[in-house]
Amino acid sequence: MARGRRGAAGVERFYLYGEPPGDVEHDFVHVETIFARSGPAKGEIRPHTHAALTHVFVIEAGEGEVLADERRLSFAGPVVVFVPAGLVHGFRFSPRVSGYVITSASAYLRGVLPASLRGAPALESAVVLPLPPETREELCALAVRLMRELGWGALLAREAVAGCFKLVLVGVGRLAEQAGRESGARAAGHVRLLAAFRALVEAHYREDWKMEVYLAALRVSEAQLRYACARGGEASPAQMILARRVIEAKRLLIYSDIAVAECGLSVGFNDPAYFSRAFAKAAGLAPGAYRRAHRPDRQG
């Protein structure tokens, strides 16, 4: 295998992987099976970069991993993997991976790309997109047709290549849009779940509800609730409950005259010793010391 040139960071640069770097023609398009390129490399394509080439992998079956700059994306076919130009990228393919890789000059891709897809966030970075059966058949058929047109050099081959390639990009764009909608729906679901949990905490933090009671009321698993909290930038569910109790305890210590132990009981701590430890850990002071610091007139 020919070696590419190395950049400042020691990353190899190729034309196509394994071929010395060179200038990319404006209308360059190349199609081959994944095995044709990865087979001789035993399924591992080392990290490398291209100056102006974009890849579309149509993976019918098999597993693997994509390295894209500092990200690692695992996949299991059928999927489409889109890798824009300029990224340091590499691949590990399982022996049973099958499919095609369509490589094009980035300038040609931008010219063929439908206007509605230009600047689409999903096509600005490496992405793995689930591939439904009907779309898999269409994209594989288009890859085969592209290989044929590129090999024949028949009348109007350039127009046929441009038409096939545009249909490939339309398919990828549709998959990216669908993935974006599904991601948005999941994100909205997480927001709703977090809001519902906050409302329950506000209503019941004084009652010392156990976590399983909250989960039953929300009809979710603990893993789902934890994930929603993390997506919302919050701590764990238990820490959110504790934080709400501590906030209320601080208010009572400063603005009321009830005893420290009674203050703990009123915000859901049935054990005064545990209240003192938990409050001190959260506030940096034991409850009595916190009261004295904020109300010099009170001594306990």
Contacts in CASP RR format, 6 or more apart in sequence:
PFRMAT RR
TARGET T0000
AUTHOR 0000-0000-0000
METHOD contacts of the structure
MODEL  1
MARGRRGAAGVERFYLYGEPPGDVEHDFVHVETIFARSGPAKGEIRPHTH
AALTHVFVIEAGEGEVLADERRLSFAGPVVVFVPAGLVHGFRFSPRVSGY
VITSASAYLRGVLPASLRGAPALESAVVLPLPPETREELCALAVRLMREL
GWGALLAREAVAGCFKLVLVGVGRLAEQAGRESGARAAGHVRLLAAFRAL
VEAHYREDWKMEVYLAALRVSEAQLRYACARGGEASPAQMILARRVIEAK
RLLIYSDIAVAECGLSVGFNDPAYFSRAFAKAAGLAPGAYRRAHRPDRQG
1 18 0 8 1.000
1 40 0 8 1.000
1 41 0 8 1.000
2 18 0 8 1.000
2 19 0 8 1.000
2 20 0 8 1.000
3 12 0 8 1.000
3 18 0 8 1.000
3 20 0 8 1.000
4 12 0 8 1.000
4 13 0 8 1.000
4 14 0 8 1.000
4 18 0 8 1.000
4 20 0 8 1.000
4 21 0 8 1.000
4 48 0 8 1.000
5 12 0 8 1.000
5 13 0 8 1.000
5 20 0 8 1.000
5 21 0 8 1.000
6 12 0 8 1.000
6 13 0 8 1.000
7 13 0 8 1.000
9 88 0 8 1.000
11 47 0 8 1.000
11 48 0 8 1.000
11 49 0 8 1.000
11 88 0 8 1.000
12 46 0 8 1.000
12 47 0 8 1.000
12 48 0 8 1.000
12 49 0 8 1.000
13 21 0 8 1.000
13 48 0 8 1.000
13 49 0 8 1.000
13 50 0 8 1.000
13 51 0 8 1.000
14 20 0 8 1.000
14 21 0 8 1.000
14 48 0 8 1.000
14 49 0 8 1.000
14 50 0 8 1.000
15 21 0 8 1.000
15 22 0 8 1.000
15 24 0 8 1.000
15 50 0 8 1.000
15 53 0 8 1.000
16 30 0 8 1.000
16 37 0 8 1.000
16 53 0 8 1.000
16 103 0 8 1.000
17 37 0 8 1.000
17 41 0 8 1.000
17 45 0 8 1.000
17 48 0 8 1.000
21 50 0 8 1.000
21 51 0 8 1.000
22 51 0 8 1.000
24 50 0 8 1.000
24 51 0 8 1.000
24 52 0 8 1.000
24 53 0 8 1.000
24 105 0 8 1.000
24 106 0 8 1.000
24 107 0 8 1.000
25 105 0 8 1.000
26 105 0 8 1.000
26 107 0 8 1.000
26 108 0 8 1.000
27 105 0 8 1.000
27 108 0 8 1.000
27 158 0 8 1.000
28 53 0 8 1.000
28 103 0 8 1.000
28 104 0 8 1.000
28 105 0 8 1.000
28 108 0 8 1.000
29 102 0 8 1.000
29 103 0 8 1.000
29 104 0 8 1.000
29 105 0 8 1.000
29 108 0 8 1.000
29 146 0 8 1.000
29 150 0 8 1.000
29 161 0 8 1.000
29 165 0 8 1.000
30 102 0 8 1.000
30 103 0 8 1.000
30 104 0 8 1.000
30 150 0 8 1.000
31 100 0 8 1.000
31 101 0 8 1.000
31 102 0 8 1.000
31 103 0 8 1.000
31 143 0 8 1.000
31 146 0 8 1.000
31 147 0 8 1.000
31 150 0 8 1.000
32 100 0 8 1.000
32 101 0 8 1.000
32 147 0 8 1.000
33 98 0 8 1.000
33 99 0 8 1.000
33 100 0 8 1.000
33 101 0 8 1.000
34 57 0 8 1.000
34 59 0 8 1.000
34 93 0 8 1.000
34 97 0 8 1.000
34 98 0 8 1.000
34 99 0 8 1.000
34 100 0 8 1.000
34 101 0 8 1.000
35 97 0 8 1.000
35 98 0 8 1.000
35 99 0 8 1.000
37 45 0 8 1.000
37 101 0 8 1.000
38 44 0 8 1.000
38 45 0 8 1.000
38 91 0 8 1.000
38 93 0 8 1.000
38 97 0 8 1.000
43 91 0 8 1.000
43 92 0 8 1.000
43 93 0 8 1.000
43 94 0 8 1.000
43 95 0 8 1.000
43 97 0 8 1.000
44 91 0 8 1.000
44 92 0 8 1.000
44 93 0 8 1.000
45 90 0 8 1.000
45 91 0 8 1.000
45 92 0 8 1.000
45 93 0 8 1.000
46 90 0 8 1.000
47 67 0 8 1.000
47 88 0 8 1.000
47 89 0 8 1.000
47 90 0 8 1.000
48 88 0 8 1.000
48 89 0 8 1.000
48 90 0 8 1.000
49 86 0 8 1.000
49 87 0 8 1.000
49 88 0 8 1.000
49 89 0 8 1.000
50 85 0 8 1.000
50 86 0 8 1.000
51 85 0 8 1.000
51 86 0 8 1.000
52 85 0 8 1.000
52 86 0 8 1.000
52 105 0 8 1.000
52 106 0 8 1.000
52 107 0 8 1.000
53 85 0 8 1.000
53 103 0 8 1.000
53 104 0 8 1.000
53 105 0 8 1.000
53 106 0 8 1.000
54 82 0 8 1.000
54 83 0 8 1.000
54 84 0 8 1.000
54 85 0 8 1.000
54 103 0 8 1.000
54 104 0 8 1.000
54 105 0 8 1.000
54 106 0 8 1.000
54 109 0 8 1.000
55 81 0 8 1.000
55 82 0 8 1.000
55 83 0 8 1.000
55 89 0 8 1.000
55 101 0 8 1.000
55 102 0 8 1.000
55 103 0 8 1.000
56 80 0 8 1.000
56 81 0 8 1.000
56 82 0 8 1.000
56 101 0 8 1.000
56 102 0 8 1.000
56 103 0 8 1.000
56 104 0 8 1.000
56 168 0 8 1.000
56 169 0 8 1.000
56 172 0 8 1.000
57 80 0 8 1.000
57 81 0 8 1.000
57 82 0 8 1.000
57 83 0 8 1.000
57 99 0 8 1.000
57 100 0 8 1.000
57 101 0 8 1.000
57 102 0 8 1.000
58 80 0 8 1.000
58 99 0 8 1.000
58 100 0 8 1.000
58 101 0 8 1.000
58 102 0 8 1.000
58 131 0 8 1.000
58 136 0 8 1.000
58 139 0 8 1.000
58 140 0 8 1.000
58 143 0 8 1.000
59 75 0 8 1.000
59 77 0 8 1.000
59 78 0 8 1.000
59 79 0 8 1.000
59 80 0 8 1.000
59 81 0 8 1.000
59 97 0 8 1.000
59 98 0 8 1.000
59 99 0 8 1.000
59 131 0 8 1.000
60 77 0 8 1.000
60 78 0 8 1.000
60 98 0 8 1.000
60 99 0 8 1.000
60 136 0 8 1.000
60 140 0 8 1.000
61 77 0 8 1.000
61 78 0 8 1.000
61 96 0 8 1.000
61 97 0 8 1.000
61 98 0 8 1.000
61 99 0 8 1.000
62 76 0 8 1.000
62 77 0 8 1.000
62 93 0 8 1.000
62 94 0 8 1.000
62 96 0 8 1.000
62 97 0 8 1.000
62 98 0 8 1.000
63 74 0 8 1.000
63 75 0 8 1.000
63 76 0 8 1.000
63 77 0 8 1.000
63 94 0 8 1.000
63 96 0 8 1.000
63 97 0 8 1.000
64 74 0 8 1.000
64 75 0 8 1.000
64 76 0 8 1.000
64 91 0 8 1.000
64 92 0 8 1.000
64 93 0 8 1.000
64 94 0 8 1.000
64 97 0 8 1.000
65 72 0 8 1.000
65 73 0 8 1.000
65 74 0 8 1.000
65 75 0 8 1.000
65 91 0 8 1.000
65 92 0 8 1.000
66 72 0 8 1.000
66 73 0 8 1.000
66 74 0 8 1.000
66 75 0 8 1.000
66 81 0 8 1.000
66 83 0 8 1.000
66 89 0 8 1.000
66 90 0 8 1.000
66 91 0 8 1.000
66 126 0 8 1.000
66 128 0 8 1.000
67 88 0 8 1.000
67 89 0 8 1.000
67 90 0 8 1.000
67 91 0 8 1.000
68 83 0 8 1.000
68 87 0 8 1.000
68 88 0 8 1.000
68 89 0 8 1.000
68 90 0 8 1.000
68 125 0 8 1.000
68 126 0 8 1.000
69 87 0 8 1.000
69 88 0 8 1.000
69 89 0 8 1.000
69 126 0 8 1.000
71 126 0 8 1.000
73 81 0 8 1.000
73 126 0 8 1.000
73 127 0 8 1.000
73 128 0 8 1.000
74 128 0 8 1.000
75 81 0 8 1.000
75 128 0 8 1.000
77 131 0 8 1.000
78 130 0 8 1.000
78 131 0 8 1.000
78 132 0 8 1.000
78 133 0 8 1.000
78 136 0 8 1.000
79 128 0 8 1.000
79 129 0 8 1.000
79 130 0 8 1.000
79 131 0 8 1.000
80 128 0 8 1.000
80 129 0 8 1.000
80 131 0 8 1.000
80 139 0 8 1.000
80 172 0 8 1.000
80 175 0 8 1.000
81 126 0 8 1.000
81 127 0 8 1.000
81 128 0 8 1.000
81 129 0 8 1.000
82 122 0 8 1.000
82 123 0 8 1.000
82 126 0 8 1.000
82 127 0 8 1.000
82 129 0 8 1.000
82 172 0 8 1.000
82 176 0 8 1.000
83 89 0 8 1.000
83 126 0 8 1.000
84 106 0 8 1.000
84 123 0 8 1.000
84 124 0 8 1.000
84 125 0 8 1.000
84 126 0 8 1.000
85 106 0 8 1.000
87 125 0 8 1.000
87 126 0 8 1.000
89 126 0 8 1.000
99 140 0 8 1.000
99 143 0 8 1.000
100 140 0 8 1.000
100 143 0 8 1.000
100 144 0 8 1.000
100 147 0 8 1.000
102 143 0 8 1.000
102 146 0 8 1.000
102 165 0 8 1.000
102 168 0 8 1.000
104 112 0 8 1.000
104 165 0 8 1.000
108 165 0 8 1.000
109 165 0 8 1.000
109 169 0 8 1.000
110 118 0 8 1.000
112 162 0 8 1.000
112 163 0 8 1.000
112 165 0 8 1.000
112 166 0 8 1.000
112 169 0 8 1.000
113 123 0 8 1.000
113 166 0 8 1.000
113 169 0 8 1.000
114 166 0 8 1.000
114 169 0 8 1.000
114 170 0 8 1.000
117 123 0 8 1.000
117 169 0 8 1.000
117 170 0 8 1.000
117 173 0 8 1.000
120 173 0 8 1.000
120 176 0 8 1.000
120 177 0 8 1.000
122 129 0 8 1.000
122 173 0 8 1.000
122 176 0 8 1.000
122 177 0 8 1.000
122 179 0 8 1.000
122 180 0 8 1.000
123 172 0 8 1.000
123 173 0 8 1.000
123 176 0 8 1.000
127 176 0 8 1.000
127 179 0 8 1.000
129 172 0 8 1.000
129 175 0 8 1.000
129 176 0 8 1.000
129 179 0 8 1.000
130 175 0 8 1.000
130 179 0 8 1.000
131 139 0 8 1.000
131 175 0 8 1.000
135 171 0 8 1.000
135 174 0 8 1.000
135 175 0 8 1.000
138 167 0 8 1.000
138 171 0 8 1.000
139 168 0 8 1.000
139 171 0 8 1.000
142 164 0 8 1.000
142 167 0 8 1.000
142 168 0 8 1.000
143 168 0 8 1.000
145 160 0 8 1.000
145 164 0 8 1.000
146 161 0 8 1.000
146 164 0 8 1.000
146 165 0 8 1.000
146 168 0 8 1.000
149 157 0 8 1.000
149 160 0 8 1.000
149 161 0 8 1.000
149 164 0 8 1.000
150 157 0 8 1.000
150 161 0 8 1.000
154 160 0 8 1.000
187 231 0 8 1.000
189 228 0 8 1.000
190 227 0 8 1.000
190 228 0 8 1.000
190 231 0 8 1.000
190 232 0 8 1.000
191 228 0 8 1.000
191 232 0 8 1.000
193 218 0 8 1.000
193 220 0 8 1.000
193 224 0 8 1.000
193 225 0 8 1.000
193 228 0 8 1.000
194 228 0 8 1.000
194 229 0 8 1.000
194 231 0 8 1.000
194 232 0 8 1.000
194 234 0 8 1.000
196 218 0 8 1.000
197 214 0 8 1.000
197 218 0 8 1.000
197 225 0 8 1.000
197 228 0 8 1.000
197 229 0 8 1.000
197 237 0 8 1.000
197 240 0 8 1.000
198 240 0 8 1.000
200 209 0 8 1.000
200 214 0 8 1.000
200 217 0 8 1.000
200 218 0 8 1.000
201 214 0 8 1.000
201 240 0 8 1.000
201 241 0 8 1.000
201 244 0 8 1.000
202 244 0 8 1.000
204 214 0 8 1.000
205 241 0 8 1.000
205 244 0 8 1.000
205 245 0 8 1.000
205 248 0 8 1.000
205 267 0 8 1.000
205 268 0 8 1.000
206 245 0 8 1.000
206 248 0 8 1.000
206 266 0 8 1.000
206 267 0 8 1.000
206 268 0 8 1.000
207 268 0 8 1.000
208 268 0 8 1.000
208 269 0 8 1.000
208 270 0 8 1.000
209 241 0 8 1.000
211 222 0 8 1.000
211 237 0 8 1.000
211 238 0 8 1.000
214 225 0 8 1.000
214 237 0 8 1.000
215 221 0 8 1.000
215 222 0 8 1.000
215 225 0 8 1.000
218 225 0 8 1.000
220 228 0 8 1.000
222 237 0 8 1.000
225 237 0 8 1.000
226 236 0 8 1.000
226 237 0 8 1.000
229 235 0 8 1.000
229 236 0 8 1.000
229 237 0 8 1.000
229 240 0 8 1.000
234 240 0 8 1.000
235 243 0 8 1.000
242 278 0 8 1.000
242 282 0 8 1.000
243 282 0 8 1.000
245 267 0 8 1.000
245 268 0 8 1.000
245 269 0 8 1.000
246 267 0 8 1.000
246 278 0 8 1.000
246 279 0 8 1.000
246 282 0 8 1.000
246 283 0 8 1.000
248 266 0 8 1.000
248 267 0 8 1.000
249 263 0 8 1.000
249 264 0 8 1.000
249 267 0 8 1.000
249 275 0 8 1.000
249 279 0 8 1.000
249 287 0 8 1.000
250 283 0 8 1.000
250 290 0 8 1.000
252 258 0 8 1.000
252 263 0 8 1.000
252 264 0 8 1.000
252 266 0 8 1.000
252 267 0 8 1.000
253 260 0 8 1.000
253 263 0 8 1.000
253 287 0 8 1.000
253 288 0 8 1.000
253 290 0 8 1.000
253 291 0 8 1.000
253 294 0 8 1.000
253 295 0 8 1.000
254 291 0 8 1.000
254 294 0 8 1.000
254 295 0 8 1.000
256 263 0 8 1.000
257 298 0 8 1.000
258 266 0 8 1.000
259 300 0 8 1.000
260 272 0 8 1.000
260 276 0 8 1.000
260 287 0 8 1.000
260 288 0 8 1.000
260 291 0 8 1.000
260 300 0 8 1.000
261 272 0 8 1.000
261 275 0 8 1.000
263 275 0 8 1.000
263 287 0 8 1.000
264 272 0 8 1.000
264 275 0 8 1.000
264 279 0 8 1.000
264 287 0 8 1.000
265 272 0 8 1.000
265 275 0 8 1.000
269 275 0 8 1.000
269 278 0 8 1.000
275 287 0 8 1.000
276 286 0 8 1.000
276 287 0 8 1.000
279 286 0 8 1.000
279 287 0 8 1.000
279 290 0 8 1.000
280 286 0 8 1.000
280 287 0 8 1.000
283 290 0 8 1.000
284 290 0 8 1.000
285 293 0 8 1.000
288 300 0 8 1.000
291 298 0 8 1.000
291 300 0 8 1.000
292 298 0 8 1.000
292 299 0 8 1.000
292 300 0 8 1.000
END
